[in-house]
Amino acid sequence: MSYDENPISHFSFWAILGSLLTVAATLLTFLLAKIRAPAKVKLVNAEITNANTVAHFVHFNLPVIDIIFTNERKKIAVVTAAEVEVRNVWDLVLQFPVMQGLPVSGKYTLQLDPGKAAPYKVEVPISHVLKSDEGDRIQITIGLNPLKPFERFYQLSIRLIYDRDKKTKPFDFVLVLPDMSGSNGKPEYFLADFDRKFAEHQKKTWASQKIKEIADLVFNRTGAEEIHNHNKLSIVSASLVRGYRNDRATELIGLLEKGAL
């Protein structure tokens, strides 16, 4: 019996051909959909490095946020801005007063207003064009303007804006700004710092009793305990946020996790 005369073989041929055509049509539909689909930018990774600078003979570290992103679709994506949301701010109060200066630098810079209440959003204008499956990288240095004399915890959320109104999913960050750990003597926030200073104060020889009495007014242990508890609460609040941390935030939160506070 010839091939044309075998109904079983004839049926099998058309069944296989039909299956192949179905697979081909499905694949073609998928490829066309991917080609026609709008661009989709995705944040891939983020790291935090330090920009070290010196002002008034004091060393400062400013956080530089390094972000890698990619376009997952075939159409070109035009990235126009980085949206930074300041979600929370927690103050750290010094046991003793200090003055400081803080310049900024970087490929992109954002100067936050320390007097502005959170939450709020600001945009950093940028210009990046991503082809299909292409990646890119930006750095944003975070500074303060006007200058404030104390370190603070900042909870930031950063996403990219592209193709006019589309936005990536955000990355979260916990930063201490400005990082004073590189200065001549780290900031003193805790009761142990107060007690050490007070012990040194007690050993001093004063020119007169009157001068000693004035100096004694600075050493108020009740006030020192209140400052300690305030700072500990700030660190606890910052520690509850899941996100990228700069070195100073990791250091201070580490004190809490070690039970050193």
C-alpha positions in Angstrom: 0.0 0.0 0.0 1.4 3.4 -0.9 1.7 6.4 1.5 -1.4 8.0 0.0 -3.3 4.9 0.5 -2.4 4.5 4.3 -5.0 6.6 6.3 -3.0 6.2 9.5 0.2 7.6 8.1 -1.7 10.4 6.3 -3.4 11.4 9.6 0.0 11.3 11.5 1.6 13.6 8.9 -1.0 16.3 9.2 -1.1 16.0 13.0 2.6 16.6 13.3 2.5 19.4 10.8 -0.4 21.0 12.7 1.6 20.8 15.9 4.7 22.4 14.4 2.6 25.2 12.9 1.0 25.8 16.4 4.4 26.0 18.1 5.7 28.3 15.3 2.7 30.6 15.7 3.1 30.7 19.5 6.8 31.5 19.2 6.1 34.2 16.6 3.4 35.7 18.8 5.8 35.8 21.7 8.6 37.4 19.7 6.3 40.0 18.2 4.9 40.8 21.7 8.4 41.3 23.0 9.4 43.5 20.1 6.3 45.6 20.4 6.2 45.7 24.2 7.1 49.0 25.8 10.6 49.3 27.4 11.0 48.1 31.0 13.8 49.4 33.1 14.8 47.4 36.2 17.2 48.3 39.0 19.7 45.4 39.3 22.0 46.3 42.1 23.1 49.1 44.4 26.2 49.8 46.5 27.2 52.6 48.8 30.7 54.0 48.8 32.1 57.1 50.5 33.3 60.4 49.0 35.9 61.6 51.5 36.4 65.4 51.8 38.0 67.8 54.2 36.6 71.1 55.3 37.9 73.3 58.1 40.5 70.6 59.0 37.7 68.0 59.6 37.2 64.8 57.6 33.7 64.0 56.3 32.3 61.1 54.3 29.4 61.6 52.0 27.4 58.6 50.8 27.7 57.9 47.0 24.9 55.6 45.9 26.0 53.4 42.9 23.1 52.0 41.0 23.2 49.5 38.1 20.1 49.2 35.9 19.0 47.5 32.7 16.3 47.6 30.0 14.6 44.2 29.7 12.7 44.9 26.5 13.5 45.4 22.8 12.4 49.0 22.7 14.8 51.8 23.6 14.2 53.3 27.1 15.0 57.0 27.9 15.8 57.4 31.6 15.1 61.1 32.6 15.3 61.2 36.4 16.0 59.5 39.6 13.2 60.0 42.1 14.4 60.1 45.7 11.9 59.9 48.5 13.0 60.9 52.0 10.7 58.6 54.0 12.0 59.2 57.5 14.7 61.2 59.4 16.0 60.3 62.8 18.2 62.8 64.7 21.3 61.9 66.6 22.0 64.5 69.4 25.6 65.0 70.6 26.5 64.9 74.3 28.6 68.0 73.6 28.3 70.8 71.0 30.3 70.8 67.7 30.6 72.8 64.5 31.2 71.3 61.0 31.3 72.1 57.3 30.1 69.9 54.5 30.9 70.3 50.8 29.6 67.8 48.2 30.8 66.1 44.9 29.9 63.4 42.5 28.6 62.6 39.0 25.1 63.5 40.2 24.5 65.3 43.4 21.4 65.7 45.6 21.4 68.2 48.4 18.7 67.4 51.0 17.2 70.2 53.1 17.6 69.0 56.7 14.9 71.4 57.8 12.3 69.8 55.6 9.9 67.4 57.3 9.7 63.8 55.9 8.2 62.3 53.9 8.8 64.2 50.7 10.1 63.5 47.2 12.8 65.2 45.1 14.0 64.4 41.5 17.5 64.4 40.2 17.5 65.2 36.5 19.5 62.6 34.6 19.8 61.5 30.9 20.5 57.9 29.9 19.3 56.0 26.9 19.1 52.2 27.1 18.9 49.9 24.1 17.4 46.4 24.4 19.1 44.3 27.1 21.5 47.1 27.8 22.7 48.0 31.3 24.0 51.3 32.7 25.3 52.7 36.0 24.9 56.0 37.8 26.3 57.5 41.0 24.4 60.0 43.2 26.2 61.8 46.0 23.9 62.8 48.8 24.7 66.1 50.6 23.0 68.6 52.9 21.9 72.2 52.2 21.8 74.2 54.4 24.5 72.7 56.5 23.4 71.1 59.8 25.9 70.4 62.6 24.8 66.8 63.5 24.7 63.3 62.0 21.2 62.0 61.3 19.7 58.8 60.0 17.9 59.1 56.7 15.6 56.5 55.2 15.6 57.0 51.4 13.8 55.2 48.6 15.2 55.6 45.1 13.7 54.7 41.8 14.3 55.7 38.2 11.8 57.5 35.9 11.8 56.6 32.2 9.7 57.0 29.1 8.0 60.1 30.6 5.9 58.6 33.4 7.1 55.0 34.0 9.0 54.1 37.2 11.1 51.2 38.3 10.6 49.4 41.6 12.5 51.2 44.3 15.6 50.4 46.3 15.6 51.4 50.0 18.6 52.9 51.8 19.5 53.7 55.5 22.2 56.4 55.6 23.9 58.4 58.3 24.5 61.8 56.8 27.0 63.3 57.1 29.3 60.5 58.2 31.6 62.0 60.8 33.5 58.9 61.7 36.5 60.1 59.8 36.7 63.3 61.8 39.2 64.1 64.5 37.4 62.3 67.2 34.1 60.5 66.6 30.8 62.2 67.7 29.9 61.3 71.2 26.2 60.2 71.6 26.0 57.9 74.5 26.1 57.8 78.3 29.5 56.0 78.3 30.9 59.1 76.4 29.5 61.4 79.0 30.8 59.4 81.9 34.3 59.3 80.4 34.3 63.1 79.9 33.0 63.7 83.4 35.8 61.5 84.9 38.3 63.6 83.0 36.6 66.8 84.2 36.8 65.7 87.8 40.6 65.2 87.5 41.3 68.7 86.2 42.9 71.4 88.2 40.9 74.7 87.9 42.2 78.2 88.3 39.3 79.1 90.6 36.3 77.5 92.2 34.0 79.8 90.2 35.4 78.5 86.8 34.9 75.0 88.1 31.3 75.7 89.1 30.6 77.1 85.6 32.2 74.0 84.0 30.1 71.7 86.3 26.9 73.1 84.7 27.8 71.3 81.4 27.8 67.9 83.1 24.2 67.1 83.7 23.8 63.4 84.0 20.0 63.5 83.8 20.3 65.4 80.5 23.0 63.0 79.3 20.6 60.0 80.0 17.8 61.7 78.0 20.2 62.3 75.1 21.4 58.6 75.3 17.9 57.3 75.2 16.9 59.6 72.4 19.8 58.4 70.3 19.2 54.8 71.1 15.6 55.1 70.0 16.8 56.7 66.7 19.1 53.8 66.1 16.4 51.2 66.9 14.0 52.9 64.4 16.7 52.9 61.7 17.6 49.3 62.4 14.0 48.2 61.6 14.3 49.4 58.0 15.4 46.8 55.4 17.7 48.4 52.9 21.2 49.2 51.9 23.3 50.9 54.6 26.3 53.0 54.5 29.3 52.2 56.7 28.3 54.7 59.5 24.8 53.4 59.7 26.1 49.8 59.9 28.5 50.9 62.6 25.9 52.5 64.8 23.3 49.8 64.3 26.0 47.3 65.0 26.4 48.8 68.5 22.8 48.2 69.2 22.9 44.6 67.9 26.0 43.8 70.1 24.2 45.1 73.1 26.8 47.9 73.6 24.1 50.6 74.2 
